[in-house]
Amino acid sequence: MGKAKIFIVEDDPLYGKLIRHKISMDPDFQVELFGSGKELISRLQENPQVVTLDFGLPDYSGLDLLQKIRAISPNTEVIVLSGQENIDTAVEMLKGGAYDYLNKDHKALDKLWLVVHKALEKSQMNQELEMLSEVVSDKYRFSDFLVGSSSAMKRVYELLEKTTKTNITVSITGATGTGKELVAKAVHFNSNRMKKPFVAINVAAIPNELIESELFGFEKGAFTGADQPKAGKFELADGGTLFLDEIGEMDLNMQAKLLRVLQEREITRLGSNKSKEIDIRLVVATHRDLLKEVKNGNFREDLYYRLAGLTIQLPDLKDREQDILLLGKHFINSFCNENRMPIKELSKEAAEKLMKYNYPGNVRELKSIIDVAVVLSDGRLIEEKDIQLMRSDDLEDLMNHELTLEEYNNRIIKYFLSKYNNNVLKVADKLQVGKSTIYRMMKEGKI
């Protein structure tokens, strides 16, 4: 790394030379002295890490020049020096983006030496974050991260581009397995909040009695077992993005509390009387039709309109057939790279088999099929026999019996419970039924 550029702006030639001499004592600094604001502006495209700015220049007021610096070189840290101690002026400059404000007293040069080093640390950190954000932005570039060239996906990309312009709430809808969390991450990492946290929580996976403490946090002693205070997801996401997956599974009581938080923009931990302001961008997702849930009394209408924002509907994989092989190749490459295996390819027959399937589990199911196929294949070519699709003979056998609708429902739920090792949450998600319904059927001995 080269020397750090420190620019000094001072119209008093003697005092300017004193500053330059003091700062130049650090051999890692390249220090330059300017006698006017105009001279500085002509060189700001060099992006100095730190500028020390005389408040009383003849050609520019301190605040005007500060704004020029912030506009031309936003990562430059500015330290203001003034011959007069004025609290109002100091506050105004700090609000305008100055790193610090120092008076030209007998200790000013020693203070300046320390402040310049601290400001430089901040400037370098900002530059590193800028570089990191560019890497992250590339990683989550919409058309790369969300694989697909179908017309349905092109529409998704168009809507995603619009999310980068503002902090509007984004509502992602679509069937299970279509990639809603990936879209949420893409929204965050292409926004002006990319340097702040992305925090995700699946509402359906948290029991009703725990969801409030998960979202809002709690203080020590708030309930049995609360041995230490804990920040909730809202606090953890402060400044960044909070992703509430399966928001349609939230009960009405919790919906009312969420609505208040969104309206007031503040949370209160369980066991506390103190509220805390939060600044988050909200992204929500659901496989349910929330407007239908509102009409059925399962979802609050006022919360629905608060969350609606910009809606992105993710298509089922069966509606984007031309993306199947693109996604398949992407998943093959990813799996092989992650497991340090030679890259494999699909045989013509394997590709045809993939294209004929309807993917009830959407993209998530395709990825699972591909991962297994890569493991099963013996050579560099994935054969048709390596593509293990869901069995349909169980369903066909079921249809050969004349049963009531309730009996069909019971058998289908029983089949999926067996398939997913009695994971009630997963089965409820797959079949889009309430988990309480499955528990009730178990209790009644129907399954």
VOGU-3710 file (C-alpha; in Angstrom, 3 decimals, decimal comma):
1> mgkakifive> 0,000/0,000/0,000  1,331/3,464/-0,953  1,581/6,499/1,270  -1,614/8,045/2,603  -2,500/11,390/1,042  -3,094/14,169/3,558  -4,147/17,551/2,121  -3,833/20,701/4,273  -5,874/23,813/3,455  -4,632/26,893/5,324
11> ddplygklir> -4,486/30,540/4,149  -1,949/31,501/6,841  1,374/30,429/5,186  3,303/30,150/8,458  0,643/28,131/10,266  0,173/25,953/7,201  3,900/25,107/7,184  3,730/24,248/10,893  0,886/21,805/10,214  2,684/20,295/7,225
21> hkismdpdfq> 5,886/19,843/9,277  3,996/18,180/12,120  2,005/15,779/9,923  5,036/14,971/7,730  6,780/13,476/10,758  4,933/10,272/9,871  6,934/8,752/6,975  3,813/6,951/5,709  2,090/10,267/4,913  2,293/12,218/1,652
31> velfgsgkel> 1,417/15,746/2,795  0,497/18,661/0,508  -0,336/22,251/1,458  -2,962/24,447/-0,277  -3,550/28,144/0,350  -7,161/28,339/-0,848  -10,303/26,311/-1,346  -10,028/26,707/-5,129  -6,583/25,074/-5,143  -7,896/22,148/-3,103
41> isrlqenpqv> -10,932/21,580/-5,344  -8,703/21,341/-8,419  -6,951/18,340/-6,850  -9,833/16,561/-5,096  -10,140/14,003/-7,902  -6,999/12,448/-6,384  -9,211/11,364/-3,451  -7,025/12,218/-0,444  -7,738/10,118/2,627  -7,747/13,130/4,982
51> vtldfglpdy> -8,144/16,910/4,548  -7,419/19,419/7,322  -9,571/22,437/6,578  -9,134/26,020/7,765  -12,632/27,280/8,593  -11,889/30,914/7,736  -10,712/30,798/4,114  -11,110/33,957/2,000  -12,680/32,260/-1,036  -14,954/29,652/0,595
61> sgldllqkir> -16,877/29,367/3,830  -15,950/26,292/5,836  -19,369/24,654/5,362  -19,475/25,313/1,602  -16,042/23,801/1,082  -16,921/20,833/3,302  -19,946/20,128/1,097  -17,753/20,345/-2,026  -15,322/17,830/-0,567  -18,123/15,445/0,424
71> aispnteviv> -19,614/15,659/-3,076  -16,372/15,156/-5,042  -14,522/12,759/-2,710  -17,099/11,198/-0,344  -14,613/8,837/1,352  -12,285/11,688/2,388  -12,337/12,472/6,103  -12,334/16,208/6,892  -10,887/17,772/10,057  -11,879/21,412/10,566
81> lsgqenidta> -9,521/23,922/12,251  -10,813/27,278/13,475  -9,263/30,251/15,237  -12,509/30,929/17,092  -14,278/28,622/19,514  -17,916/28,485/18,468  -20,108/25,603/19,610  -22,843/26,280/17,029  -20,307/26,294/14,198  -18,719/23,079/15,445
91> vemlkggayd> -22,098/21,336/15,610  -22,991/22,562/12,116  -19,732/21,267/10,640  -20,036/17,899/12,359  -23,602/17,540/11,091  -22,298/18,399/7,635  -20,007/15,374/7,725  -16,758/16,636/9,256  -14,788/13,995/11,152  -13,730/16,434/13,910
101> ylnkdhkald> -13,546/20,142/14,798  -10,445/21,592/16,548  -9,596/25,049/17,867  -6,262/26,629/16,920  -4,909/26,781/20,453  -1,411/25,966/21,741  -2,223/22,244/21,790  -3,852/22,142/18,353  -0,919/20,574/16,473  -0,528/17,729/18,977
111> klwlvvhkal> -4,285/17,103/18,909  -4,277/17,240/15,127  -1,546/14,597/14,940  -3,755/12,124/16,863  -6,984/13,020/15,068  -5,399/12,666/11,605  -4,308/9,115/12,447  -7,786/8,185/13,716  -9,431/9,767/10,678  -7,074/7,849/8,413
121> eksqmnqele> -8,081/4,568/10,063  -11,732/5,370/9,386  -11,006/6,359/5,772  -9,111/3,131/5,118  -11,919/1,113/6,684  -14,453/2,837/4,426  -12,326/2,046/1,371  -12,108/-1,619/2,395  -15,882/-1,735/2,881  -16,341/-0,130/-0,533
131> mlsevvsdky> -14,178/-2,823/-2,122  -16,040/-5,521/-0,199  -19,410/-4,143/-1,271  -18,344/-4,293/-4,914  -17,388/-7,947/-4,472  -20,646/-8,699/-2,678  -22,652/-6,816/-5,285  -21,029/-8,886/-8,026  -21,754/-12,061/-6,080  -25,441/-11,218/-5,862
141> rfsdflvgss> -25,834/-9,648/-9,291  -29,409/-10,492/-10,191  -28,913/-12,216/-13,534  -25,999/-14,307/-12,219  -27,204/-15,221/-8,756  -30,742/-16,024/-9,906  -30,094/-18,310/-12,836  -32,561/-18,160/-15,697  -33,204/-16,524/-19,052  -36,914/-17,272/-19,434
151> samkrvyell> -39,386/-14,439/-19,936  -40,788/-15,134/-16,464  -37,373/-14,619/-14,863  -36,620/-11,538/-16,961  -39,714/-9,958/-15,423  -38,370/-10,828/-11,957  -35,038/-9,147/-12,816  -36,864/-6,006/-13,970  -38,722/-5,756/-10,665  -35,553/-6,453/-8,680
161> ekttktnitv> -33,803/-3,553/-10,399  -36,583/-1,266/-9,177  -35,997/-2,352/-5,574  -32,489/-0,833/-5,640  -33,785/2,715/-6,054  -35,621/3,034/-2,709  -36,127/1,297/0,649  -39,668/0,188/-0,233  -40,879/-2,964/1,498  -40,598/-5,959/-0,820
171> sitgatgtgk> -43,127/-8,791/-0,706  -41,985/-12,018/-2,373  -44,643/-14,564/-3,262  -44,366/-17,967/-4,852  -44,590/-21,662/-4,155  -42,237/-23,451/-1,794  -38,805/-24,015/-3,306  -38,880/-21,179/-5,848  -35,988/-19,318/-4,182  -37,618/-16,594/-2,093
181> elvakavhfn> -34,701/-16,213/0,337  -32,223/-15,932/-2,545  -34,279/-13,070/-3,942  -34,385/-11,408/-0,521  -30,582/-11,574/-0,317  -30,276/-10,166/-3,815  -32,500/-7,222/-2,808  -30,329/-6,518/0,246  -26,908/-6,880/-1,348  -27,828/-4,626/-4,257
191> snrmkkpfva> -29,193/-1,859/-2,013  -27,559/0,996/-0,141  -27,812/-1,186/2,992  -25,454/-3,863/1,637  -22,770/-3,042/4,235  -25,232/-3,615/7,082  -26,649/-6,934/8,342  -29,024/-9,203/6,454  -31,058/-11,093/9,060  -33,531/-13,825/8,132
201> invaaipnel> -36,106/-15,659/10,216  -38,612/-18,301/9,156  -41,812/-17,478/11,006  -43,251/-20,956/10,386  -40,287/-22,612/12,103  -40,701/-20,717/15,411  -43,423/-21,748/17,914  -45,994/-19,025/18,572  -44,932/-18,635/22,193  -41,316/-17,889/21,172
211> ieselfgfek> -41,727/-15,699/18,099  -42,082/-12,432/20,063  -38,820/-12,916/21,963  -37,072/-13,976/18,729  -38,161/-10,832/16,925  -37,922/-8,242/19,705  -35,440/-9,774/22,152  -35,666/-9,969/25,936  -34,026/-8,758/29,131  -32,516/-10,944/31,829
221> gaftgadqpk> -35,273/-12,411/33,996  -38,038/-11,687/31,485  -39,144/-15,322/31,751  -37,899/-18,630/33,122  -34,609/-19,464/31,471  -33,797/-15,891/30,442  -30,421/-15,888/32,196  -28,889/-13,254/29,918  -30,355/-10,409/27,857  -30,675/-11,131/24,148
231> agkfeladgg> -31,177/-8,860/21,155  -33,992/-9,804/18,807  -33,894/-10,014/15,033  -35,057/-6,408/14,638  -32,125/-5,113/16,675  -29,655/-7,399/14,912  -30,866/-6,105/11,542  -30,677/-2,425/12,551  -29,444/-0,395/9,589  -29,807/-3,395/7,295
241> tlfldeigem> -32,519/-5,732/6,036  -34,863/-8,024/7,971  -36,315/-10,930/5,988  -39,477/-12,469/7,441  -40,042/-15,727/5,591  -43,500/-17,359/5,614  -45,086/-14,261/7,124  -48,502/-15,786/6,403  -47,969/-18,288/9,242  -47,856/-15,575/11,934
251> dlnmqakllr> -50,819/-15,656/14,337  -53,160/-12,678/14,689  -51,893/-11,631/18,121  -48,311/-11,412/16,871  -49,477/-9,650/13,711  -50,863/-6,818/15,874  -47,510/-6,436/17,657  -45,599/-6,479/14,380  -47,890/-3,793/12,969  -47,205/-1,510/15,942
261> vlqereitrl> -43,451/-1,927/15,530  -43,640/-1,111/11,828  -45,769/1,961/12,513  -43,699/3,288/15,420  -40,308/2,166/14,073  -39,282/1,091/17,562  -39,182/-2,145/19,556  -39,397/-3,006/23,232  -37,646/-6,093/24,539  -39,650/-8,516/26,663
271> gsnkskeidi> -39,179/-7,602/30,313  -38,282/-3,976/29,537  -40,159/-0,681/29,591  -37,660/1,108/27,380  -38,262/1,347/23,648  -35,502/1,461/21,082  -35,660/3,009/17,635  -34,860/0,684/14,759  -34,008/1,387/11,137  -34,602/-1,645/8,958
281> rlvvathrdl> -35,688/-2,448/5,454  -38,325/-5,156/5,516  -38,582/-7,991/3,007  -41,312/-10,584/3,528  -42,168/-13,810/1,750  -45,042/-16,256/1,705  -46,418/-19,106/-0,367  -49,941/-18,120/0,680  -52,370/-15,711/-0,997  -52,386/-13,077/1,756
291> lkevkngnfr> -55,359/-11,189/0,329  -57,349/-14,413/0,491  -56,113/-14,912/4,054  -57,361/-11,401/4,892  -60,827/-12,248/3,535  -60,838/-15,464/5,571  -59,930/-13,549/8,742  -56,508/-15,147/9,133  -54,447/-12,068/8,349  -54,905/-8,451/9,430
301> edlyyrlagl> -55,943/-6,153/6,620  -53,992/-3,176/8,009  -50,822/-5,281/8,242  -51,393/-6,622/4,735  -51,358/-3,122/3,250  -48,368/-2,178/5,391  -46,432/-5,143/3,966  -47,702/-5,110/0,379  -45,047/-2,731/-0,983  -43,500/-3,944/-4,231
311> tiqlpdlkdr> -44,639/-7,504/-4,901  -42,410/-9,962/-6,755  -44,121/-13,173/-7,846  -41,665/-16,011/-8,389  -42,714/-18,476/-11,097  -42,906/-22,229/-10,590  -40,120/-24,142/-12,298  -42,653/-25,876/-14,551  -43,514/-22,422/-15,928  -39,891/-21,696/-16,910
321> eqdilllgkh> -38,940/-24,872/-18,741  -36,104/-23,271/-20,674  -34,324/-22,604/-17,365  -34,284/-26,237/-16,199  -31,076/-27,259/-17,942  -29,425/-23,894/-17,179  -30,160/-24,430/-13,507  -29,104/-28,058/-13,739  -25,699/-27,100/-15,135  -25,354/-24,382/-12,493
331> finsfcnenr> -26,093/-26,843/-9,671  -23,704/-29,443/-11,126  -20,867/-26,911/-11,264  -21,613/-25,620/-7,762  -21,754/-29,092/-6,207  -18,583/-30,239/-7,964  -16,675/-27,092/-6,979  -17,809/-27,279/-3,350  -16,754/-30,924/-3,119  -13,571/-30,546/-5,187
341> mpikelskea> -14,762/-32,930/-7,863  -14,171/-32,792/-11,637  -16,992/-30,947/-13,396  -19,579/-33,345/-14,785  -22,084/-33,063/-17,632  -25,567/-34,374/-18,352  -26,039/-37,048/-20,972  -28,689/-36,408/-23,611  -30,982/-38,975/-21,996  -30,497/-37,502/-18,506
351> aeklmkynyp> -31,290/-34,027/-19,816  -34,455/-35,305/-21,514  -35,549/-36,987/-18,272  -35,085/-33,736/-16,353  -37,086/-31,803/-18,948  -40,072/-34,190/-18,741  -40,500/-33,854/-14,966  -42,903/-31,263/-13,478  -40,968/-30,423/-10,236  -43,623/-30,034/-7,518
361> gnvrelksii> -40,751/-28,950/-5,223  -39,562/-26,355/-7,745  -35,927/-25,198/-7,909  -35,120/-26,639/-4,489  -36,176/-30,096/-5,701  -34,129/-29,776/-8,900  -31,037/-28,937/-6,827  -31,617/-31,991/-4,632  -32,019/-34,223/-7,702  -28,814/-32,854/-9,245
371> dvavvlsdgr> -26,777/-33,245/-6,040  -27,789/-36,911/-5,786  -27,153/-37,474/-9,492  -23,606/-36,124/-9,256  -22,875/-38,476/-6,351  -24,421/-41,491/-8,092  -22,670/-40,977/-11,429  -19,531/-43,043/-11,969  -17,740/-41,015/-14,621  -17,727/-37,517/-16,048
381> lieekdiqlm> -21,169/-38,057/-17,568  -24,411/-38,089/-15,562  -26,589/-40,837/-17,041  -30,355/-41,219/-17,087  -30,230/-43,840/-14,313  -28,528/-41,314/-12,012  -31,537/-38,972/-12,152  -33,693/-40,074/-9,213  -37,152/-38,483/-9,483  -40,018/-38,707/-6,999
391> rsddledlmn> -41,951/-41,958/-7,322  -45,426/-41,596/-8,780  -46,615/-45,208/-8,341  -47,771/-44,560/-4,742  -50,037/-41,784/-5,963  -51,305/-43,858/-8,891  -52,075/-46,750/-6,516  -53,923/-44,342/-4,245  -56,130/-43,135/-7,098  -57,250/-46,730/-7,825
401> heltleeynn> -59,217/-46,772/-4,560  -62,623/-45,171/-4,128  -62,241/-43,141/-0,929  -63,842/-40,084/0,624  -62,048/-36,751/0,309  -61,160/-36,881/4,006  -59,667/-40,369/3,585  -57,624/-39,187/0,613  -56,364/-36,228/2,664  -55,416/-38,514/5,545
411> riikyflsky> -53,504/-40,913/3,306  -51,657/-38,107/1,490  -50,558/-36,510/4,758  -49,541/-39,924/6,134  -47,492/-40,609/2,988  -45,615/-37,298/3,244  -44,995/-37,744/6,981  -43,364/-41,062/6,174  -41,393/-39,506/3,317  -40,036/-36,668/5,511
421> nnnvlkvadk> -39,412/-38,658/8,719  -42,429/-37,210/10,575  -41,212/-33,624/10,136  -44,570/-31,898/10,670  -43,307/-28,408/9,783  -41,870/-29,601/6,487  -45,005/-31,567/5,553  -47,235/-28,624/6,451  -45,065/-26,435/4,258  -45,081/-28,907/1,357
431> lqvgkstiyr> -48,846/-29,496/1,424  -49,716/-25,916/2,407  -51,813/-26,975/5,418  -51,603/-25,700/8,978  -49,268/-27,640/11,252  -51,975/-27,539/13,938  -54,225/-29,491/11,544  -51,651/-32,275/11,278  -51,125/-32,365/15,049  -54,905/-32,571/15,557
441> mmkegki> -55,184/-35,461/13,079  -52,387/-37,288/14,918  -54,124/-36,760/18,231  -57,407/-38,066/16,813  -55,644/-41,129/15,407  -56,506/-40,346/11,795  -52,844/-40,572/10,729
//
